Amino acid sequence: MIKKYFLSNLLLMLLLNILIKPIWIFFIDRNVQLTVGHEAYGLYSALASLSIIFNILLDFGITNYNNKNLAADTSSLQTAMPNMIVTKLMLSLVYLFIVMLAGLFLGYTSHALYLLLLLAFIQLLNSFLQYLRSNVSAHHDFKIDSVLSVADKIIMIGICGFLLFHEDYKKIFILEWFIYAQIIAYACSILLSVTIIIRRYSGIHFKHISMAEMKGVFRSSIPYAVLILLMGAYMRSDMLMLERMEGSLQSSLYVQAFRILDAVNMMGFLFAGILLPMFARMISKAMPVSELLRTSNNIMLSVSLGIMAHSLIYGQDIMNLLYHDGSSAMHWIYGLVISAFPAYCLMYSYSTLLTAKGKIQLLIYIALLGTVTSILSNLILIPYLQARGAAWTALFVQWLLAFIYMVACIRIFNLKLSLIWPLKFIGLFGLLLMLNLLLKNLSIGLYVSLPVNLLSFIVLVYLIRLWDMNLLKGMLKQYKSPA
């Protein structure tokens, strides 16, 4: 029953994001990069990474803390929300000050600092949106959360699509327009989220504001804040370090290779958004989590290995299709980056389970290891290998942490893993890799290889029994039912 509930709610979220976010990434974000040029976009990506690294000052772990605790007790929303909103407003002022101070310290020009301020404001709005969405997902209204997860992208696609594909505006398109569109989109999504929360759950009554409550939220969120800061450092410092050490061009090239990972990684992020409140509620009721954990891994890890197997063989074709001038260096960078995707999927499952269990101190130690390893590796490899050095670092760090998260969960939850289970994934990857090598040797093009891979993948996951046809049928019936 838990698996059917999990999958039925996941279906709409995946469908919406599969339809909307690739349009944003490949038709909008990619065209912005091609329109404004590598130098401007490389600077943009570095500044965006800087604003994301300090993002934790905006939230201080409040969103994760709220999602976990509200899922266990939804009655606390009315008193908790106003205190959290005021706390986030105060943190926002601190965040803006620290980000601009960091920009000055790194020696950015006045124009770059203006862009940084705008990008910091985008992170501010995004942080509020994520917090508001956590109130929806904590109530297990995942279908509403699904709509909210793409609302901002739909608005951005509308605005940027008009500017990028209208002949008059495309000629004079500048990076600032791209940033302004994001600000408008996030503001509209926040307004929609607030309206839904007020109408469905509770009004926002600021009479409940209490300094004692805010201090309690702040103290309880500190461990989550440290964790997210460290995670942001080891996941985003590579682009910033690459731009500062080797220039905007290398940073922009790295973003080109990273873009597909960013697109497919939304699957893991969406899974984690659903898994956290479900794990939290199951743990609070002393329910076993192994079945849900295995189901999420069977889906995410198998999909990621399928994408990796195709990308390793057809990477050059993919880069040429997207950028028309994809060099062999781009192919290598993309191959390294996409090979980290299965590790991300493992981390989304196991780190989310540890978060729901409240093992924040352990998560902080793991994230600290990842941060130190990432920064030191990038300092050594970037001067010699440039963007490829950052890609090697990302690959090594993500797989290292994925393995540590998995071992920690096995010990803490006393999970039973049979030898056959990992062998199924190895077999799936090996068969798909051989299939793509065969297709490539037969000179089968990219467009034909995609449906062949999809069909072969679906057949294999059911033959190997990583996916359950009966479970899928039950989930679809549940999803179609009036309830």
C-alpha positions in Angstrom: 0.0 0.0 0.0 2.8 2.4 0.9 4.5 1.7 -2.5 1.3 2.3 -4.4 0.7 5.6 -2.5 4.3 6.7 -3.1 4.1 5.9 -6.9 0.7 7.3 -7.5 1.7 10.7 -6.1 5.1 10.5 -7.8 3.5 9.9 -11.3 1.9 13.4 -11.7 5.0 15.1 -10.3 7.3 13.3 -12.7 5.0 13.9 -15.7 4.7 17.6 -15.1 8.4 18.0 -14.5 9.3 15.8 -17.5 7.1 18.0 -19.7 8.1 21.4 -18.3 11.6 21.4 -17.0 13.4 20.0 -20.0 11.8 22.8 -22.1 13.2 25.3 -19.6 16.7 23.7 -19.6 17.2 22.9 -23.2 15.0 25.5 -25.0 15.3 28.5 -22.7 18.4 28.2 -20.5 20.5 26.7 -23.4 19.3 29.4 -25.9 20.1 32.1 -23.3 23.7 30.8 -23.1 24.0 30.7 -26.9 22.5 34.1 -27.3 24.5 36.1 -24.7 27.8 34.1 -25.3 30.2 32.0 -23.2 31.8 34.9 -21.3 28.5 36.5 -20.1 26.9 33.1 -19.3 30.1 31.8 -17.6 30.0 34.8 -15.3 26.3 34.3 -14.7 26.8 30.6 -13.7 29.7 31.4 -11.4 27.7 34.2 -9.7 24.7 31.9 -9.4 26.8 29.2 -7.7 28.1 31.8 -5.3 24.5 32.9 -4.4 23.5 29.2 -4.0 26.5 28.4 -1.7 25.3 31.0 0.8 21.7 30.0 0.3 21.6 28.4 3.7 21.7 31.8 5.3 18.2 32.4 3.8 16.7 29.2 5.2 18.9 28.0 8.0 17.5 24.6 7.6 14.0 25.8 8.3 12.4 24.1 5.3 13.8 20.6 6.0 13.0 21.1 9.7 9.5 22.2 8.9 8.9 19.4 6.4 10.0 16.7 8.8 8.2 18.0 11.9 5.0 19.2 10.2 4.7 15.8 8.5 4.6 14.2 12.0 2.2 16.8 13.4 0.2 18.9 10.9 -1.7 20.8 13.7 1.4 22.9 14.4 1.1 24.9 11.2 -0.9 27.8 12.4 1.5 28.8 15.2 4.7 27.8 13.4 4.2 29.5 10.1 4.2 33.2 11.1 7.3 32.7 13.3 9.1 30.9 10.5 8.2 33.6 7.9 9.5 36.4 10.2 12.6 34.4 10.9 13.2 33.9 7.2 12.8 37.7 6.6 15.4 38.5 9.1 17.8 35.9 7.7 17.2 37.3 4.2 18.8 40.6 5.2 21.8 38.8 6.6 22.1 36.7 3.5 22.1 39.7 1.1 24.8 41.4 3.2 27.0 38.3 3.3 26.7 37.5 -0.4 27.5 41.0 -1.5 30.5 41.0 0.9 31.7 37.8 -0.6 31.4 39.3 -4.1 33.5 42.3 -3.1 36.1 40.0 -1.5 36.4 37.9 -4.7 37.1 41.1 -6.7 34.0 41.3 -8.9 33.3 44.4 -10.9 30.3 46.8 -10.2 28.3 45.2 -13.0 29.0 41.7 -11.7 28.0 42.8 -8.2 24.7 44.1 -9.6 24.0 40.8 -11.3 25.0 39.0 -8.0 22.5 41.2 -6.1 19.7 40.2 -8.6 20.7 36.5 -8.4 20.7 36.7 -4.6 17.2 38.1 -4.7 16.2 35.2 -6.9 17.6 32.8 -4.2 15.6 34.7 -1.6 12.4 34.3 -3.5 13.1 30.6 -4.3 13.8 30.0 -0.6 10.4 31.3 0.4 8.8 29.3 -2.3 10.5 26.1 -1.1 9.4 26.8 2.5 5.8 27.4 1.4 5.8 24.1 -0.7 7.1 22.2 2.4 3.9 23.1 4.1 2.0 21.5 1.2 4.1 18.3 1.0 4.0 17.9 4.7 0.3 17.5 4.4 0.9 14.8 1.8 -0.8 16.9 -0.9 1.8 15.9 -3.4 -0.4 16.6 -6.5 -0.8 20.2 -5.5 2.9 20.3 -4.7 3.5 18.9 -8.2 1.8 21.9 -9.8 3.7 24.3 -7.6 7.0 22.6 -8.5 6.6 23.7 -12.1 4.6 26.9 -11.8 7.6 29.2 -11.8 9.2 27.4 -14.8 5.9 27.7 -16.8 5.9 31.5 -16.3 9.6 31.8 -17.1 9.2 29.8 -20.3 6.4 32.1 -21.3 8.3 35.3 -20.7 11.8 34.1 -22.0 10.3 32.2 -24.9 8.7 35.3 -26.2 11.9 37.4 -25.8 14.2 34.7 -27.2 12.2 33.7 -30.3 10.7 37.1 -31.2 13.0 38.4 -34.0 13.0 42.0 -32.7 13.8 41.1 -29.1 16.2 38.3 -29.8 18.6 40.7 -31.4 18.9 42.8 -28.3 18.4 40.2 -25.7 20.6 40.7 -22.6 21.4 38.6 -19.6 19.5 40.9 -17.2 16.2 40.1 -19.0 16.7 36.5 -18.2 17.2 37.3 -14.5 14.2 39.7 -14.4 12.0 37.0 -15.8 13.0 34.6 -13.0 12.2 37.2 -10.4 8.7 37.8 -11.8 8.1 34.0 -12.0 9.1 33.3 -8.5 7.0 36.2 -7.1 3.9 34.9 -8.9 4.5 31.3 -7.7 4.9 32.6 -4.1 1.5 34.4 -4.4 -0.1 31.2 -5.7 1.4 29.1 -2.8 0.3 31.5 -0.1 -3.3 31.5 -1.6 -3.4 27.7 -1.5 -2.1 27.4 2.0 -4.6 30.0 3.4 -7.5 28.3 1.7 -6.7 24.7 2.4 -4.8 24.6 5.7 -4.6 27.7 7.8 -4.6 31.5 7.7 -1.3 33.3 8.5 -2.0 35.0 11.8 0.9 37.1 12.9 -0.6 37.4 16.4 1.1 34.0 17.0 4.6 35.6 16.6 6.7 34.8 19.6 10.4 35.6 20.1 10.7 32.5 22.1 9.2 30.4 19.3 11.5 32.0 16.7 14.6 31.3 18.9 13.4 27.7 19.3 13.0 27.3 15.5 16.4 29.0 15.0 18.2 26.8 17.5 16.5 23.6 16.2 17.4 24.5 12.6 21.1 25.2 13.1 22.2 21.6 12.4 20.2 21.6 9.2 21.7 24.9 8.3 25.3 23.6 8.7 24.4 20.5 6.7 22.9 22.4 3.8 25.8 24.9 3.7 28.3 22.0 3.4 26.2 20.3 0.8 26.0 23.5 -1.2 29.8 23.9 -0.9 30.7 20.5 -2.3 28.0 20.5 -5.0 28.4 24.1 -6.3 31.9 25.3 -5.4 33.3 23.7 -8.6 31.7 26.2 -11.0 32.8 29.2 -8.8 36.4 27.9 -8.5 36.6 27.1 -12.2 35.5 30.7 -13.1 37.9 32.3 -10.6 40.9 30.1 -11.5 40.5 29.6 -15.2 38.0 32.2 -16.4 34.4 32.4 -17.6 34.9 30.4 -20.8 35.9 27.2 -18.8 33.0 27.7 -16.4 30.6 28.1 -19.4 31.9 24.9 -21.0 31.5 23.0 -17.8 27.9 24.3 -17.5 27.2 23.0 -21.0 28.2 19.5 -20.0 26.5 19.8 -16.7 23.2 20.9 -18.2 21.9 17.4 -19.0 22.8 16.1 -15.5 20.9 19.1 -14.1 17.9 18.1 -16.2 17.8 14.4 -15.3 18.7 15.1 -11.6 15.3 16.6 -11.1 14.0 13.1 -10.8 16.1 12.5 -7.7 15.2 15.9 -6.3 11.5 15.1 -6.7 11.8 11.7 -5.2 13.5 13.2 -2.2 10.8 15.8 -1.8 8.2 13.0 -1.5 10.3 10.6 0.4 11.2 13.0 3.3 7.7 13.5 4.7 6.8 9.9 4.0 9.9 8.6 5.8 9.4 11.0 8.6 5.8 9.9 9.2 6.7 6.2 8.9 9.6 6.5 11.4 7.3 8.4 13.8 4.8 5.5 13.7 7.6 2.9 13.9 6.8 1.5 10.5 9.4 -0.3 8.4 11.0 1.8 5.7 12.9 -0.9 3.8 10.2 -1.6 1.2 9.8 2.1 0.3 13.5 2.6 0.2 14.0 -0.4 -2.1 11.2 0.8 -4.4 12.7 4.3 -4.8 16.1 2.8 -5.5 14.8 0.3 -8.0 13.3 3.2 -10.0 15.9 5.9 -9.6 19.0 3.8 -9.9 17.9 1.8 -12.9 16.9 4.9 -14.8 20.1 6.6 -14.0 22.2 3.6 -15.1 20.2 3.5 -18.4 20.9 7.2 -19.1 24.6 6.7 -18.2 25.0 3.7 -20.5 23.6 5.6 -23.4 25.5 8.8 -22.7 28.9 7.1 -22.4 28.6 5.9 -26.0 26.6 8.7 -27.6 28.0 11.6 -25.6 29.7 13.2 -28.6 26.4 13.0 -30.7 24.5 14.6 -27.8 26.9 17.5 -27.4 27.0 18.1 -31.1 23.2 18.1 -31.2 22.9 20.6 -28.4 25.7 23.0 -29.2 26.7 22.2 -32.8 30.4 22.7 -32.0 30.7 20.1 -29.3 34.4 19.2 -29.1 36.0 16.0 -28.0 36.8 17.7 -24.7 33.1 18.4 -24.2 32.4 14.7 -24.8 34.8 13.7 -22.1 33.5 16.3 -19.6 29.9 15.2 -20.2 30.8 11.5 -19.8 32.4 12.2 -16.4 29.6 14.4 -15.2 26.8 12.1 -16.2 28.6 9.1 -14.6 27.9 10.8 -11.3 24.1 10.6 -11.8 23.6 7.2 -10.3 25.5 8.4 -7.2 23.2 11.4 -6.9 20.2 9.0 -7.0 21.6 6.8 -4.2 22.3 9.9 -2.1 18.8 11.3 -2.6 17.4 8.0 -1.2 19.8 7.3 1.7 20.6 10.9 2.8 16.8 11.6 2.9 16.2 8.6 5.1 19.0 9.7 7.5 17.4 13.2 7.6 14.0 11.8 8.4 15.6 9.8 11.2 17.2 13.0 12.6 20.8 11.8 12.1 21.9 15.4 11.3 25.2 15.2 13.1 26.2 12.2 11.0 25.1 13.9 7.9 27.2 17.0 8.8 30.3 14.9 9.2 29.7 13.2 5.8 29.0 16.5 4.1 32.1 18.1 5.7 34.2 15.2 4.2 32.6 15.9 0.8 33.3 19.6 1.1 37.0 19.3 2.0 37.6 16.6 -0.6 35.9 18.6 -3.3 37.8 21.8 -2.6 41.2 20.2 -2.3 40.7 18.1 -5.4 39.5 21.1 -7.4 42.5 23.1 -6.2 44.8 20.3 -7.5 43.1 19.3 -10.7 41.6 22.5 -12.2 45.0 24.2 -12.9 46.0 21.1 -14.9 42.8 19.8 -16.4 40.5 22.9 -16.2 36.8 21.9 -16.7 37.8 18.2 -17.0 39.4 18.5 -13.6 36.2 19.8 -12.0 34.3 16.9 -13.7 36.7 14.3 -12.3 36.3 15.8 -8.8 32.5 15.8 -9.0 32.5 12.1 -10.1 34.8 11.0 -7.3 33.1 13.0 -4.5 29.5 12.0 -5.4 30.3 8.3 -5.5 32.3 8.5 -2.3 29.5 10.1 -0.4 26.8 7.9 -1.9 28.7 4.8 -0.6 29.1 6.3 2.9 25.4 7.3 3.0 24.4 3.8 2.0 26.6 2.0 4.5 25.3 4.4 7.3 21.7 3.5 6.5 22.4 -0.2 6.4 23.9 0.0 9.9 21.4 2.3 11.5 18.2 0.7 10.1 19.7 -2.9 10.0 18.8 -3.2 6.3 19.1 -6.6 4.7 20.8 -6.5 1.3 21.0 -9.7 -0.8 23.9 -10.1 -3.2 21.5 -10.6 -6.0 20.1 -7.1 -5.7 23.2 -5.1 -6.7 24.0 -7.7 -9.3 20.7 -6.9 -11.0 21.9 -3.3 -11.5 25.3 -4.3 -12.7 23.6 -6.7 -15.2 21.2 -4.0 -16.4 24.1 -1.5 -16.9 26.3 -4.0 -18.7 23.6 -5.2 -21.1 22.6 -1.6 -22.0 26.2 -0.6 -22.5 26.8 -3.5 -24.8 23.6 -2.6 -26.7 24.8 0.9 -27.3 28.2 -0.2 -28.4 26.5 -2.5 -30.9 24.3 0.3 -32.1 27.2 2.7 -32.5 29.3 0.1 -34.4 26.4 -0.4 -36.7 26.3 3.4 -37.3 22.9 3.7 -35.8 22.2 7.5 -35.2 21.3 9.3 -32.0 17.6 9.7 -32.9 17.1 5.9 -33.6 19.2 4.9 -30.6 16.9 6.7 -28.1 13.7 4.7 -28.7 15.7 1.5 -29.0 17.3 2.2 -25.6 13.9 3.1 -24.1 12.2 -0.1 -25.3 15.2 -2.3 -24.3 15.3 -0.6 -20.9 11.6 -1.3 -20.2 11.9 -4.9 -21.2 15.1 -5.5 -19.1 13.8 -3.9 -15.9 10.8 -6.2 -15.9 12.8 -9.3 -16.9 15.3 -8.6 -14.2 12.4 -7.8 -11.8 13.6 -4.4 -10.7 10.2 -3.1 -11.6 6.9 -4.9 -10.8 4.2 -4.9 -13.4 1.5 -5.8 -10.8 2.6 -2.9 -8.7 2.5 -0.5 -11.6 -1.0 -1.6 -12.6 -2.2 -1.2 -9.0 -0.7 2.3 -8.8 -2.4 3.3 -12.0 -5.8 2.1 -10.8 -5.3 4.0 -7.5 -4.3 7.1 -9.4 -7.4 6.9 -11.6 -9.8 6.2 -8.8 -11.9 9.2 -7.4 -10.3 8.9 -4.0 
